[in-house]
Amino acid sequence: MDLQAYFDTVNHSKLIEVLPRTIKDGRVISLIHRYLNAGVMEDGGFHALQLRQQLAKFSVKKYQAIQNAVCADGRARGMFQFYGANRSGRWAGRITQLQNLPQNHMEDLEQARGLVRNGDYEALSMLYDSVPNVLSELIRTAFVAREGNKFAVADFSAIEARVLSWLAGEKWRTEVFVNNGDIYCASASAMFGVPVEKHGQNSHLRQKGKIAELALGYGGSVGALKSMGAIEMGLSEEELQPLVDSWRAANPNIVKFWWDVDRAVKTAVKQKKQADVNGIRFFARVGCFLFSFHLEEGLRM
């Protein structure tokens, strides 16, 4: 068995995710993760074990998906699916995953794009530290607007965290949004009891606040943190449960909201009784379970 080739191609995230099934000591898992990220000396040069993985991720899979999606007229269709996300009902990306394209921050984007288009990989390697990163940042440039038109890139800002904070009545969080604050810094500050600034005091804690916000808002625990890439972001196995506990302690109204909703759903389904939680009405009808939001001025959805 070629172990070198195996670790070149195996998905490291999935590997770290399944290891706890047989390895109970988090220190061992953390050590394995560090080994996978380490470099090796080979033929007098330093090589990263993840280099081929990065190349496979950036230069083949995404670009191949784009190529497969192109229609005869040069356009790509079917990139979004209405109600594609089972639990939340959100739009879902399909094929090339336009909702999840890497950002580009290169100042000389056109130059790099020209080198790739011309196949000048020698110059590309000489001018840039990481060819895989260049290819990643160029993915968005593969989509070209029709002549006379422009692509506009927009996104909701922390939409799930905003709605959850409002529904649960977690006032300190809604004040962060009202004041255009950084919810990741504010969350880390509430969790660890110290000021956290993005590019200032305790800025290293912002990453922990971010991963906690992304993974823990809807009842997630250690498994959710791992699925969101907490281990790959540098967190150790031992840090995960304390992170869960800290986030929940900082957001008591959200935690209460989870259990209130849980009880309301059970009441509606088992007892066929209407149950209300923070403006959400749960009720059951023959053969189905329904809920509605009651908004201002008598509106509901």
C-alpha positions in Angstrom: 0.0 0.0 0.0 1.4 3.4 -1.0 0.9 5.4 2.2 2.4 8.6 0.7 -0.1 8.5 -2.2 -2.9 7.7 0.3 -2.3 10.8 2.4 -2.0 12.9 -0.8 -5.6 12.1 -1.7 -7.5 11.3 1.4 -9.8 14.0 2.8 -8.0 15.1 6.0 -11.2 16.7 7.4 -13.1 13.5 7.1 -10.2 11.5 8.5 -10.1 13.7 11.7 -13.9 13.5 11.9 -13.9 9.7 12.1 -10.9 9.2 14.3 -12.8 9.7 17.6 -14.8 6.6 16.8 -11.8 4.5 17.7 -9.4 7.0 19.4 -10.8 8.5 22.7 -7.8 10.5 23.7 -8.1 14.0 22.2 -4.4 14.7 22.5 -3.7 11.9 20.1 -6.2 13.2 17.5 -4.7 16.7 17.9 -1.2 15.3 17.3 -2.3 13.4 14.2 -3.9 16.6 12.9 -0.6 18.5 13.4 1.3 15.7 11.6 -1.1 16.0 8.6 -0.4 19.8 8.4 3.4 19.4 8.9 5.9 19.4 6.1 8.5 16.8 5.1 12.0 16.9 3.7 12.3 15.1 0.4 15.2 15.2 -2.1 16.7 18.2 -0.2 13.5 20.2 -0.4 10.6 21.0 1.9 7.2 19.8 0.8 3.8 20.1 2.4 1.8 16.9 2.7 -1.3 18.8 1.7 0.0 20.3 -1.5 -1.6 17.7 -3.8 -4.8 17.9 -1.8 -4.8 21.7 -2.4 -4.2 21.2 -6.1 -7.0 18.7 -6.3 -9.3 21.0 -4.4 -8.6 24.2 -6.3 -7.5 23.3 -9.8 -9.5 20.3 -10.7 -12.8 19.9 -8.8 -14.2 23.4 -9.0 -13.0 24.1 -12.6 -14.2 20.7 -13.7 -17.6 21.4 -12.2 -17.8 24.8 -14.1 -16.8 23.1 -17.3 -19.5 20.5 -16.9 -22.1 23.1 -16.2 -21.5 25.2 -19.4 -24.4 24.9 -21.9 -24.0 25.1 -25.7 -24.5 28.9 -25.6 -21.7 29.3 -23.1 -24.0 30.0 -20.1 -24.4 28.0 -16.9 -27.9 27.1 -15.7 -29.5 25.3 -12.8 -27.0 26.7 -10.3 -29.6 27.3 -7.5 -32.4 25.2 -6.1 -35.4 26.7 -4.4 -36.0 25.2 -0.9 -32.8 23.1 -1.4 -31.8 23.1 2.2 -34.0 20.6 4.0 -34.1 22.1 7.5 -34.0 25.8 6.9 -35.8 25.9 3.5 -33.1 28.2 2.0 -32.0 28.3 -1.5 -29.2 25.8 -2.1 -26.2 26.0 -4.5 -25.9 23.2 -7.1 -23.1 22.0 -9.5 -20.6 24.8 -9.1 -21.9 26.0 -5.7 -22.0 29.7 -6.6 -22.9 30.5 -2.9 -19.5 29.2 -1.9 -16.9 30.5 -4.2 -13.5 31.5 -2.8 -12.9 35.3 -2.5 -10.2 37.0 -4.4 -7.9 39.6 -2.8 -5.1 39.7 -5.3 -4.2 43.1 -6.5 -2.8 41.8 -9.8 -5.8 39.6 -10.6 -5.7 40.3 -14.4 -2.0 39.5 -14.6 -2.4 36.1 -12.9 -5.5 35.3 -15.0 -3.5 36.1 -18.2 -0.6 33.8 -17.1 -3.1 30.9 -16.5 -4.9 31.5 -19.8 -1.6 31.5 -21.6 -0.4 28.3 -19.8 2.7 30.1 -18.5 3.0 28.0 -15.4 6.7 28.7 -15.0 6.1 32.4 -14.6 3.2 31.7 -12.3 5.3 29.6 -10.0 8.1 32.2 -10.0 5.8 35.2 -9.3 3.5 33.6 -6.6 4.2 31.6 -3.5 1.3 29.3 -3.9 -0.1 28.3 -7.3 -3.1 26.5 -5.7 -4.1 29.7 -3.9 -3.8 31.6 -7.2 -6.1 29.1 -8.9 -8.5 29.4 -6.0 -8.7 33.2 -6.2 -9.2 33.0 -10.0 -12.3 30.8 -9.8 -14.7 33.8 -9.7 -13.1 35.2 -12.8 -14.2 32.2 -14.8 -17.7 33.7 -14.8 -18.0 36.6 -17.2 -21.1 38.8 -17.5 -22.7 39.3 -20.9 -21.4 42.4 -22.7 -22.9 45.5 -21.3 -23.7 43.9 -18.0 -22.1 43.4 -14.6 -22.2 40.8 -11.9 -23.1 42.1 -8.4 -22.0 40.0 -5.5 -24.1 40.4 -2.4 -24.9 38.5 0.8 -27.0 38.8 3.9 -24.8 39.8 6.9 -25.0 37.1 9.6 -28.6 36.6 8.7 -29.1 33.4 10.8 -27.5 35.0 13.9 -29.6 38.1 13.5 -32.9 36.3 13.2 -32.1 33.9 16.0 -31.2 36.7 18.3 -34.4 38.5 17.6 -36.6 35.4 18.0 -35.0 34.4 21.2 -34.9 37.9 22.7 -31.1 37.9 23.3 -30.9 41.6 23.6 -27.1 42.1 23.9 -26.8 40.4 20.5 -29.5 42.5 18.8 -27.7 45.6 20.1 -24.5 44.5 18.4 -26.4 44.3 15.1 -28.2 47.6 15.7 -24.8 49.3 16.3 -23.2 47.6 13.3 -20.8 45.7 15.5 -18.9 42.6 14.8 -20.9 39.7 16.2 -17.8 37.4 16.2 -15.9 39.8 18.4 -18.9 40.5 20.6 -19.6 36.8 21.0 -15.9 36.0 21.9 -16.0 38.9 24.4 -19.2 37.6 26.1 -17.8 34.0 26.1 -14.3 34.8 27.6 -15.1 38.0 29.6 -12.5 40.2 27.9 -12.6 42.9 25.2 -12.1 41.4 21.7 -11.3 43.6 18.7 -10.8 42.4 15.2 -7.4 43.9 14.8 -6.7 44.9 18.4 -7.1 43.5 21.9 -7.4 39.7 22.1 -7.9 39.5 18.4 -6.9 35.8 18.5 -10.1 35.0 20.3 -12.3 36.3 17.4 -11.7 33.1 15.4 -13.1 31.1 18.4 -16.1 33.4 18.5 -16.6 33.0 14.8 -16.6 29.2 14.7 -18.9 29.1 17.8 -21.4 31.4 16.1 -21.4 29.4 12.9 -21.8 26.0 14.6 -23.7 26.4 17.9 -26.7 28.7 17.2 -29.2 25.9 16.6 -28.4 23.4 19.3 -25.1 22.2 17.8 -22.3 20.8 20.1 -18.8 19.4 19.6 -19.9 17.5 16.5 -21.1 20.7 14.9 -17.8 22.4 15.7 -15.9 19.6 14.0 -18.2 19.7 10.9 -17.6 23.4 10.6 -13.8 22.8 10.5 -12.9 23.7 14.1 -10.0 21.2 14.1 -8.7 22.5 10.8 -8.8 26.0 12.1 -6.3 25.1 14.8 -8.6 24.3 17.8 -7.7 21.3 19.8 -10.0 18.5 20.8 -9.8 19.6 24.4 -11.0 23.1 23.6 -14.3 22.1 21.9 -16.6 21.2 24.8 -15.5 24.3 26.9 -16.2 26.4 23.8 -19.7 24.9 23.6 -20.3 25.6 27.3 -19.0 29.2 27.1 -21.2 30.0 24.1 -24.3 28.6 25.8 -23.5 30.4 29.0 -23.2 33.7 27.1 -26.6 33.1 25.3 -29.1 31.9 27.9 -32.1 33.2 26.1 -31.2 31.3 22.9 -30.7 28.1 24.9 -34.1 28.6 26.6 -35.6 29.3 23.2 -34.4 25.9 21.9 -36.2 24.0 24.7 -39.3 26.2 24.6 -39.6 25.3 20.9 -38.9 21.7 21.6 -41.8 21.6 24.2 -44.1 23.5 21.9 -43.6 21.1 19.0 -44.2 18.1 21.2 -47.4 19.7 22.6 -48.7 20.5 19.1 -47.9 17.0 17.7 -48.8 14.8 20.7 -51.7 16.7 22.3 -53.0 18.4 19.1 -52.9 21.7 21.0 -51.8 25.1 19.8 -48.6 26.3 21.4 -47.0 29.8 21.1 -43.3 30.7 21.6 -42.0 34.2 21.1 -44.5 35.0 18.3 -44.2 31.6 16.6 -47.4 29.5 16.7 -47.2 25.7 16.4 -50.2 23.7 15.6 -51.1 20.3 14.1 -53.7 19.3 11.6 -54.7 15.9 10.3 -51.6 14.4 8.6 -49.4 17.4 9.0 -47.5 19.7 11.4 -47.5 23.5 10.8 -46.1 26.6 12.3 -46.5 30.3 11.6 -44.8 33.6 12.5 -47.0 36.3 13.7 -45.6 39.7 12.6 -46.6 43.3 13.2 -50.0 44.7 12.1 -51.6 41.3 12.2 -49.5 39.9 9.4 -48.2 36.3 9.6 -46.4 33.8 7.4 
